[in-house]
Amino acid sequence: MIIYLYTKSFGDFGGGAKSSRTTFEYLKKENCVEQFSYVKDLKKNIKIKKPDVVLHHNREDLIKVFKVCKKFKIPLIVTVNGLWGCGKGTNIKKKYDECFKCSLNGIIRCSLESEENVLKKIKSVLESPLRYYIIKKRLKILNGVSGLIAIGQTLKKILEINGVKREIYISPQPIDDSFLIKPDILKKKNKKNKKKKILFNCSWDSTKGFILLLEAFNKLKRNDAELLIIGRKINVSEKEIRPYINDKIKFIEKVPLDIMKNYYYSSDIFVFPSLIFEPFGRSWAEAALAGLPIISFKGRGGASDYLNKENSYLIDVDADKLAEAMNKLLDDEKLRKKIGENARTYAKNNLAASVVVPRLIKIYREVIK
């Protein structure tokens, strides 16, 4: 099969970029695959050699790519990996209640609530009609493409609520099989006087549960555990996090993919406390392949779309319950090991790229028949 993959996000940083790269690497093992980031290049190559299918990832330029594929009669399969029907990309209201269908008034209201700077607030409100138009246009296009893949059950539900009436396939993002392999550097690690490590690998954003996690960790009141925060700072101020900072919390802003595996395998618990309705949330899946027990919130998409009480610790959205869950797993090594092993088994059979990509190819072939 000749496949053209279009995405502007392609690399080792960011969930969408890593997923596109992993998909590409595994597809090219048995197919002729080229990756494009500019519509002009895509169009030029279609004229030279028509592919069997164009895959579109990560929403940028979707409208333009759709027009090119329609003109040259090339099947277009879109993978939706974000909350495209929401002006903020979160599908939550101010107090983290669900808000699955957006409106122009809703975008204006959210602009007024979320922006503190007056000039940014005015700019955001003035841009609201354009943002709303693009949202509606993208959703309309999804009904006209050859194939549509959502990366989680919650995302599929949200797309349907927003007027996508066609068949929607569901597939997780593929995680490179190398996450199943423990790094050599850690195989002979010294466990003497080792503190238990709780790992968070996501944006430092209140909607990702960042502040709530800091609050919950401070409730533990124990000296045998530390919290490792990895990610990039978004939408949080020093003033917000200052009350929670102590010497048991460590911050690292950017970690390369290969080094990230060291952190997964040297940690004891992975926490995925996202408050938005996550389309997927790649970090919990990477942690699962590494055999980490995962704590996440029920009914928020992401981990809760795929995991269950046998291979994760799912709780209600609440700082006290999060603290209680962390305490429980820190104190119960047998439970940590059991949940972690179950998570690893599930991830190996359902999330590893060597399993996911062949299933994706099956979808592609079904669509272009």
C-alpha positions in Angstrom: 0.0 0.0 0.0 1.2 3.5 -0.8 0.4 5.8 2.1 0.9 9.5 2.5 0.8 10.7 6.2 0.0 14.4 6.6 0.8 16.0 10.0 2.5 19.2 11.2 3.3 17.5 14.5 5.9 14.8 14.1 8.7 14.0 16.5 9.6 13.1 20.1 7.8 15.8 22.1 4.0 16.1 22.5 1.5 13.3 22.4 0.2 13.9 18.8 3.8 14.2 17.5 5.0 11.0 19.1 1.9 9.1 18.0 2.3 10.2 14.4 6.0 9.3 14.4 5.3 5.9 15.9 2.5 5.2 13.4 4.8 6.2 10.6 7.8 4.0 11.8 5.6 0.9 12.1 3.6 1.5 8.9 6.8 1.7 6.8 7.9 -1.8 7.9 5.5 -3.3 5.3 4.2 -0.3 3.3 5.5 2.6 1.2 5.0 5.6 3.4 5.8 9.3 3.1 5.2 12.0 5.6 4.2 15.6 4.7 3.9 18.8 6.7 3.0 21.2 3.9 -0.1 21.1 1.6 1.9 22.3 -1.4 4.3 19.3 -1.1 1.4 16.9 -0.6 -0.3 18.1 -3.7 2.9 18.0 -5.8 3.6 14.4 -4.8 0.0 13.3 -5.4 0.3 14.6 -9.0 3.5 12.6 -9.4 2.4 9.4 -7.7 -1.1 8.9 -6.5 -1.2 7.1 -3.1 -3.8 4.5 -2.1 -4.7 6.6 0.9 -3.9 9.9 2.7 -3.9 9.8 6.5 -4.4 13.0 8.3 -3.3 13.5 11.9 -3.4 16.4 14.4 -6.1 18.7 12.8 -3.8 21.4 11.3 -4.6 22.0 7.6 -7.5 19.5 7.6 -9.7 21.8 5.5 -7.0 22.2 2.8 -6.0 18.5 2.8 -9.6 17.5 2.4 -9.9 19.8 -0.7 -6.8 18.3 -2.2 -7.9 14.7 -1.7 -11.3 15.5 -3.0 -9.9 17.1 -6.2 -7.6 14.2 -7.0 -10.1 11.5 -5.7 -7.8 10.1 -3.1 -9.3 8.4 0.0 -8.7 10.5 3.1 -8.7 8.9 6.6 -8.7 11.3 9.5 -7.5 10.3 13.0 -9.2 12.7 15.5 -6.8 13.0 18.5 -8.2 16.1 20.1 -11.4 17.7 21.4 -12.1 19.5 18.1 -15.7 20.4 19.0 -14.7 22.7 21.9 -13.3 26.2 21.7 -10.9 25.5 24.5 -10.2 21.9 23.6 -11.3 20.7 27.0 -15.0 20.0 27.0 -15.3 21.2 30.6 -16.9 24.2 32.2 -15.4 26.4 34.8 -15.8 23.8 37.7 -14.8 20.9 35.5 -18.3 19.8 34.7 -18.9 18.2 31.3 -19.7 20.5 28.3 -19.8 18.3 25.3 -21.4 20.7 22.7 -20.0 24.1 22.0 -21.8 27.3 20.7 -20.7 30.7 19.7 -22.1 32.1 23.0 -20.2 29.3 24.8 -16.9 30.3 23.2 -17.4 33.9 24.1 -18.3 33.0 27.7 -15.2 30.8 28.1 -13.1 33.6 26.6 -14.4 36.0 29.3 -13.8 33.5 32.1 -10.4 32.1 31.2 -8.4 35.2 30.2 -7.3 37.4 33.0 -5.4 40.0 30.9 -7.9 42.5 29.6 -6.3 42.8 26.1 -6.1 39.0 25.7 -9.7 38.8 26.8 -10.9 41.3 24.2 -8.7 39.6 21.5 -10.2 36.2 22.4 -13.8 37.4 22.3 -13.2 39.1 18.9 -11.7 35.9 17.5 -14.6 33.8 18.8 -16.8 33.9 15.6 -13.8 32.7 13.5 -13.0 29.9 16.0 -16.6 28.8 16.0 -16.7 28.8 12.2 -13.5 26.6 12.0 -15.0 24.2 14.6 -18.2 23.7 12.6 -16.3 23.4 9.3 -14.0 20.7 10.7 -16.9 18.7 12.0 -18.7 19.0 8.7 -15.6 17.7 6.9 -15.5 14.7 9.2 -18.8 13.6 7.7 -17.4 13.7 4.2 -14.0 12.0 4.6 -13.5 8.4 3.5 -12.7 7.1 7.0 -12.7 8.4 10.5 -10.8 7.1 13.6 -11.3 8.4 17.1 -8.6 7.5 19.7 -11.1 6.7 22.5 -14.7 5.9 23.3 -15.3 9.2 25.0 -14.0 11.1 22.0 -16.3 9.1 19.7 -19.3 10.0 21.9 -18.4 13.7 21.9 -18.0 13.7 18.1 -21.4 12.1 17.7 -23.0 14.7 20.1 -21.5 17.4 17.8 -23.2 16.1 14.7 -20.7 13.5 13.3 -23.2 10.9 12.0 -20.9 8.6 10.0 -19.2 5.4 11.1 -16.4 6.1 13.6 -13.6 3.5 14.2 -11.9 3.5 17.6 -8.2 2.9 17.9 -5.7 3.8 20.7 -2.6 5.7 19.8 0.3 3.2 19.2 3.0 3.1 21.8 6.5 2.0 20.7 7.2 -1.6 21.8 10.5 -0.4 23.3 8.6 0.8 26.3 8.3 -2.9 27.3 12.1 -3.1 27.7 13.6 -2.0 30.9 16.7 0.3 30.3 20.0 -1.5 30.9 21.1 1.4 33.2 18.4 0.4 35.7 18.7 -3.3 35.7 21.3 -3.2 38.5 20.0 -0.2 40.4 20.7 0.2 44.1 17.4 0.2 46.1 19.0 1.1 49.4 17.2 3.9 51.2 15.2 4.5 48.1 12.2 6.8 48.4 9.0 5.7 46.6 8.5 7.8 43.5 5.1 9.1 42.3 5.4 10.2 38.7 3.4 12.8 36.7 4.2 13.3 33.1 2.0 15.9 31.5 1.5 19.6 31.0 1.7 21.7 34.2 -1.9 22.9 33.5 -4.7 23.1 36.0 -7.0 21.3 33.5 -4.6 18.3 33.6 -5.1 18.1 37.3 -1.7 19.6 38.1 -2.8 21.8 40.9 -5.1 19.1 42.3 -2.2 16.6 42.3 0.0 19.1 44.2 -2.8 19.6 46.8 -3.3 15.8 47.1 0.4 15.1 47.5 0.7 17.7 50.3 -2.1 15.8 52.2 0.1 12.6 52.4 2.3 14.0 55.2 5.0 11.3 54.7 8.7 11.3 54.3 9.2 8.0 52.4 7.8 9.4 49.1 8.6 12.0 46.5 6.6 13.5 43.6 8.4 13.9 40.3 6.7 16.4 37.9 7.7 16.2 34.2 6.3 18.4 31.5 6.0 22.0 30.4 4.4 24.9 32.2 1.0 26.0 30.8 -1.7 28.1 32.3 -0.4 28.1 35.9 1.3 30.9 37.8 4.0 30.8 40.5 1.4 32.2 42.9 -0.9 29.2 42.4 1.7 26.5 43.0 3.8 28.3 45.7 1.7 27.0 48.7 2.3 23.4 47.7 6.0 23.4 46.9 8.3 21.5 49.2 11.6 19.5 49.0 9.7 16.3 48.2 8.5 17.6 44.9 10.9 17.8 41.9 10.3 19.6 38.6 11.7 18.7 35.2 10.4 20.6 32.2 11.6 18.6 29.2 12.7 15.0 28.9 13.7 13.2 25.6 11.7 10.1 24.8 14.5 7.6 25.5 15.4 9.2 28.8 11.7 9.2 29.7 11.8 5.4 29.9 14.3 5.6 32.7 11.8 7.6 34.8 8.9 5.2 34.1 11.0 2.2 35.2 12.5 3.9 38.2 9.1 5.1 39.6 6.6 3.2 41.8 3.3 4.9 40.8 2.0 6.9 37.9 -0.7 9.5 38.4 -2.9 10.7 35.5 -5.3 13.1 37.2 -6.5 14.9 34.0 -9.8 16.9 34.6 -10.6 17.3 31.0 -12.3 14.6 28.9 -9.1 13.2 27.5 -9.1 11.8 23.9 -6.4 9.4 25.0 -3.5 10.8 27.1 -0.4 9.0 25.8 1.7 9.2 29.1 -0.5 6.7 31.0 -0.2 4.2 28.1 3.6 4.5 28.1 3.6 4.0 31.9 1.3 0.9 31.5 3.8 -0.7 29.1 6.5 -0.1 31.7 4.4 -1.9 34.3 3.5 1.0 36.5 0.3 1.0 38.5 -1.8 4.0 37.3 -4.1 6.2 39.3 -6.7 8.1 37.2 -10.2 9.6 37.4 -13.3 7.7 36.4 -15.3 8.8 33.4 -12.8 11.4 32.1 -11.8 9.6 28.9 -8.2 8.7 28.5 -7.1 5.9 30.9 -10.7 5.3 32.1 -11.7 4.5 28.5 -9.3 1.6 28.3 -8.4 0.5 31.8 -10.4 -1.0 34.6 -10.2 -1.8 38.3 -8.0 -4.9 37.6 -5.2 -3.0 35.9 -5.5 0.5 37.4 -6.8 2.5 40.4 -9.7 4.5 39.1 -11.2 7.1 41.5 -13.7 10.0 41.6 -12.4 13.5 40.9 -11.4 14.7 44.3 -8.1 15.7 46.0 -8.8 13.7 49.2 -9.6 10.5 47.2 -6.4 11.0 45.1 -4.4 11.3 48.3 -6.1 8.2 49.7 -5.3 6.3 46.5 -1.6 7.3 46.6 -1.3 6.3 50.2 -3.0 3.0 49.6 -0.6 2.1 46.8 2.5 3.4 48.6 1.7 1.2 51.6 0.7 -1.9 49.7 3.6 -3.3 47.6 1.6 -6.4 46.7 -1.2 -4.3 45.3 1.2 -2.0 43.4 2.8 -5.1 41.8 -0.4 -6.7 40.9 -2.0 -3.6 39.3 1.3 -2.8 37.5 1.7 -6.3 36.1 -2.0 -6.3 34.9 -1.5 -2.9 33.3 1.6 -4.1 31.5 -0.2 -7.3 30.2 -3.1 -5.2 29.0 -0.9 -2.6 27.3 1.3 -5.3 25.6 -1.8 -6.9 24.1 -3.8 -3.7 23.2 -1.6 -0.6 23.1 1.8 -1.7 21.8 2.5 -0.4 18.3 3.2 -4.0 17.0 -0.5 -4.7 17.8 -2.2 -1.4 17.1 -0.7 -0.6 13.7 -1.7 -3.9 12.0 -5.2 -3.2 13.2 -5.0 0.3 11.8 -3.9 -1.1 8.4 -6.9 -3.4 8.5 -9.1 -0.3 9.0 -7.3 1.5 6.1 -7.9 -1.5 3.8 -11.5 -1.7 4.8 -12.1 2.0 4.0 -10.4 2.0 0.6 -12.1 -1.1 -0.8 
